[in-house]
Amino acid sequence: MLGRLLTHCRRLSTMRLETPEFKALFTEGLQTLAGLFAKEKYELRIAGGAVRDLLVGKQPHDVDFATTATPEEMKDLFLRAGIRLINNKGEKHGTVTARINDQNFEITTLRVDLQTDGRHAEVEFTTNWEQDAERRDLTINSMFLGFDGTLYDYFNGYGDLNNRCIRFVGDPAKRIQEDYLRILRYLRFYGKVTEKPGDHSASTLDAIRENAPGLRGISGERIWVELKKILEGNHVNHLIQLMYELGVAPHTGLPGDGNLTEFARVCSHAEHLSPKPMTLLTALFSHPDAVHKLDLRLKISREEKGLGLFLLKERKELTVDHTDRTPLKPYQDYVSDSREPDAHRRVCELLKYQGEERLLREMESWSLPRFPVSGHDLRRMGICSGKEIGRVLQELRDRWKESGYKTDKEELLNSVQGKDP
């Protein structure tokens, strides 16, 4: 568990972390890495999101490291130790990736930003941990963790994490202008960490509103990564509504006239059904053009685009008749008639969109049975014309569908005209 506060020095607070999740990080590869840096008197600490996860008792999936060693010093250190380096594209930004015992370790030299255009930064290496922490986006992402469990916290990130508070490091406008994508990162982490919607500081909202146009210069791929995470988090309706209120939405590819009423309704019905991001987003759209424009801006996948167009078309045409004894049958028939390989998944997303939880569970456990009759069966009955075989097969398939996919092969063949009893 977390030890008590040990040290105060300027803005720096330190404490000791001793949790099972932290101890589980110490693989043989990490111990080798830590030993190499310690031997050469270079400081090496865990950085960023992994620290945040460890502090809330989560085992981090990815662990990044920060160091006082320069990329050249790291390369020399690893070369002398016979350790392979990979993915050196990030070297000019200070990142070196080493592979030890089939495990990759991404280590970045401490940096300060000399110049930035809101997308990319020109950096200078430093040995000052506080300067590196100051260039990070949010206080909860600006902490470091030593291998002895010591937490180094320069901007009260741990306090904010405990209080479920999302704050930029220092001046919000300055942090956003360094990378305009931080607007969406703020919203994403707000949905990840905070307990209730609407608890934003006025200065943060003002900074987002004033700098929202900067998102026009951010690549669609980067925006889509963050937007999907917003849609998968908490307070989704609040955050999307906020994006419209602050003028953020139009710069991210979302329609300027998004249907916020429909979006709120779908969020309310589907929030506990784990809808895909595109399922929620489609509620904003009123016309297929909106899906095509989103694709042009964000480069969404073919599957995501197909799902959006499907939901837009079928959300009104394929609906539940609760007076029918078999309300799921129209959805099953759609899957049966469709040639799309992901028709079943799309129909499940439609049921989430419509908030039909009971039917969704039934649909998720249902799979289309194999149609029991083939053309070969009809040829053995003496039907040889290809055209006639196609016609009879369609009649039998219709009969099979009407029975709820339950009529067996023998009964279907017995229904064919001319079949001897």
N, C-alpha and C positions, 0 to 999 in steps of 0.2 A: 504494500500500500504506500501511498505518498507520505514521505516524512515531513516533519514540520519545517517551516521556513528557516533557512540557515543563515543567509547573508543578504545584506542590502548594500549596494554600492552604486551611487548615482541612480540611474534608472534601472540598473541590473538587479534582478531578483534571482536567487538560485534556491533549489530544493532538491531533494534526493528521491529518485523514482526506483522503487523496488517491487515490480509486479511480475507475475508469470509471463505476461505478454512481452515485456521488455527482456526478460531472461531468455525467452524462446528465440530471440533474434540471434543469439550467439552460437551460430553454426561454426563449424571448423573453418569455413572460408572467411567469415567475419573476424574470427579470432586471428587468423593469419593476416588479414588486412590491417587490423588495429595494431598488431605487433610490428608490422613494417613501418607504419607512420610513427609510432612511438620510438622506435629505434633511431629514426632519422630526426627526431625532435620536431616533427610537424604535428600541429594540432588537427584532429579529425573528430567531427561530431555528426550525429544524425540531425537531419534538417527537415523543415517544412511539414508536410502533411503527415508523415510517419510519426512525428512528435505529437501532433494533435491527436492522432488516433490512439497512441499509447496512453495519453493522459486521460482518455475516456474509457480505457479498458478494452479497446479494439486491437486485434492483431493486424498490423498494416500489411497490405498486399505488396506495396512497393516502398522501398526504403531508399531515400536519397541521402547523400553525405556532402558535407562542406568541409573545406580544409584551408589552412594557411599556405599550403604548398602550391606553387604555380603549376600549370600544365606540364611545362618542361621538366620541372623537378619531379613531378609524379611519373612521367614517362621514364625518366632516368632510374627512379626508384624501382619501378616495375620491371624494367629491362634487366637490371642487375639481379633481381630476384627470379628471373625467368618466367614472369607472369605475362600472359597474352593480353594485348589491348585490342578492343573492338570498337566499332561505331565512332570513329574519331571526327565525325562531322561537327560535333559540338565543341571541338577543341578551341576554336577561336573565341568562343564565349566562356571558356574556362572549364569545360566538362570533359573528363576522361572516363572511359568505361573499361574496367578490368574484369577478366574472367578468372575466378579462382574456384577450384573444385566444382565445376559445372554451375557456378552461380555468378551472375553479373552484378557488379558493384559500380554505380554511377556516382562519381565524385566531382564536385565543382569547386573551383577556387573562389574564395571570398571576393566579392566584386562591389564596385560602386558604378553608378551610371554617369557617364560624362555627358552624353547627349542622347536624346531619344526623339523619334518622330511620331510617337503614339502607337507604333507597331513593333519597331526594332530599336534596340539600344546599343550605343557604343559604350563599352565597359572598360574599366581599369581595375586591375587586380589589387587587392589590399590584404592586410593581415588583421584588420580591425573588424571584429565580429559585430559590433554595434552598427557600423556603417553598412554591412551586408544586410543585417536585420531591417535597417531603415528603408532599404530599397524594395522590400517585399510588400505584397499588396495588403494583407489583413493581419491584424495583431495575432490572431490564432494560428497564422502560418509563419510567424516570424521568430519562432523559438528554436533553440538547439538543445540537443541532449548528448551529454558526454557518455563515454562507455562505462564510467563508474556510476551512472544513473543520475548525474547532476544535470538539472534543468537550468538552462540559461535563457532568461526571459527579460528582454529590454523594454518592452512596450505593454506590459501587463496582459499578455496574451492568455496566460493561465487564468487570470481573474476573469477575463472576458469569456473564456470557455466555460468556466464554472457558472457564470451569470447568464449563459446562453446569449451573449451579446456579440454582434458582428460589427467591427469597426475597422476602418482603414488605418494603416500606420501613418500617423501625422495628419497632414492636410489632405482631405479626400480629393479635392480638385487636382492637386499635384500628383497624387498617386494615379488617378485616372488618366491624366494627360501623358503619363509615362507609358501607358498601355491601355487603350480605350476598352479592350476586352474585359478589363477589371470591373466595368459596370455590370456585366453579366456574371462575373465571378462573385461579386458582392451578393447579387440576387440568389445565385446558386447556393452559396454558403448560408445565406439567411434561411433558405428553405431546409437546409441540412441541420442547422444547429439550434435555431431559436424555437421557443415554445409557442409563441403566438404571433399572428400577423400584425402589421401596422406599427411595430415598435422601432421606428427609424428616427435618426436625428435629423433635424431640419437642414443642417449643413451638408449632410450626406445626400439628401434628396436634391438640394439645390445644385450640388456639384454634378450629380447624375444628369439633371435636367439641362444644365448649361453645356455639358460635354457630350450629350447623346449623339450629335451629328458626327462625332469622331468615329463612331462605329462604321460609318460608310467605308472607311479605309481598311477595315479588318476583313480578312478573307472569310468567305462563306463557310468553309470547312471548320474554321476555329469557332465561329459563332454557333454553328449547329451542334458542336460538341457540348458547349455550355448550355445552350437552349434545351437540349434533350435532358441534361441533368437537372435543370430547373423543373421541367415537366415531370420528372421522376421523383422529385422531392416533396416536401410538405409545403403548405400554404400556396399551392399552385394557382388557384384562382386569384388570390390577393396579389401575387407577384406578376402575373400576366396583366391584370388590371392596372397595376402600378406602372408597368412598361408602357402602357398606352397613356396614362396620366402624365408621365414624365417625358413623353415624346421619344421613347426608345424604340418602340415596336417598328415603326416604318423603316428604320435603318437596319433592321435585322432580317428583312424579308417578309415580315408579317403584314397582312393587308391593313391599310390605313383605316378601312371601315369594318374592322373585325367585329363579328357578332358577339359582343361581350355577355349579353344576356344568355344566349345559347351556351356559351363557354361555361358560365357559372352553373347552369343547369346540369351540363354533362359532368363537370367536376364534382358536383354534389352527389350525383348518382353513381359515378364510376370510381371515386377516389379510393375505395377499399377493394377494388377489383383488379388492381395492377394493370391499368391500360397502357398500351404503348404510347410514347410521346406523340406520334402522328395521330393516334385516335383522339386524344384531347385537342390537338391543334386543329383538326378538321372542323371542330365546332365553330371556329372563327370564320370559316370560309362559307361563302354563299354561291360560288361559281367555280367551275373547274379551272378557270384562268388563274385563280389564286394559288392553286396547287402548282401549276406550271411556273408561275412567277417565283414561288418559294424555291422550286427546284433550280431555277436559273441563278438565284442569289446564294443558296446554301449548298447546292450540289448534293441533295439528298439521294439516298440509294434508290434503285429501281423498285425494290420491294416497298420502301416507304412511300414513294410516289404512287405506286399501284394501290396501296392501302388507302391513301387519301382520296384518290379518285373513286374507289369502290364505296367508301363510306359516304362520300358526298352524293353519290347516285342512289345508293340503296337505303340510306337512313330513313327515307320516306316511303320508298316502294316496298321494302321488305320489313314489315312490322308485325307485331304480335297481336293476334286476335284472342283476347283472354276469355271470350265466350266459346271458343273452339276447344273441343276435348283433346285435340292434338296440336297445341299452339307452336310446337317446335318444328312441325312438319315442313312449313314453307322454307325454313332455314336448311333443313336436311335436303329438301328437293333442290335448293340452289347448289349445294355441294355436289349432289348427284349429277346435275346438269352441267356443271362448270367444267371447263377444260384447264382451269388454272390449278397448278400444283399446290398452291397455298390457300385454296378456297376455304378449307375448314378453319384455318387460322384467321382469315379475314372475317368469317361469319362470327367467330368468337369475339373478335374485337368490336363488331357491330353490336352484339348483345351487351358488351360492356358500355359502349356509347349510349345504348338505350336504357341502361340500368337494370337489365333483366337478369338478376343474379341467379335465380333458381334455374331458368332456362340455360343460362351460361354453364352452370355446373353439369347439367344434363348433356349439353352439347360437347363439353370438354371430354366427357367420358364416352361419347358416341363416336363410332367410326363407320364409314359407309361399307355395308356388306358387299361382297363380290356378287355381281349379277350372275345367277347360276346357269344361264342358257348361252350357248355359243352358236355360231353359224354352222359348225360341224354337227351339232345336234340336229339342226334343221335339215341338213343334207341327208343325214341318215333316215330322216322321215320322208325323203323323196322330193324335197324342195330344192331345186337346183339353180334357179335363176338368182343371180346376185341381187338384182333389184327387189325380187320378192323376199329374199332372205332379209334384206335390210328393212323392208316394211314390216315383216312379222316380228323381227327382233325389237323394233321400236314399239309395236303394240304390246309385246310381252313386257318390255321394260316399263311402259306406262302402267300396266296392270300390277307389276311388282311394286312400283312406287305407291300406287293407290292403297296397297295392302300394308303400307308402312315398312316395305322391304322385307316382308315375312313369308310371302308365297314361295314355296320351294320349287325345285326344278321339275319334279314329276307333275305337280299341279299345273305349272305353266305350260308344259308340253302337251298335257291333256286338253288344254283349252284351244290348241291350234286347230283350225278347221281342217277336216279330213283325216284327223288322227283316229286310227282304229282303237276302240276301247280295249 
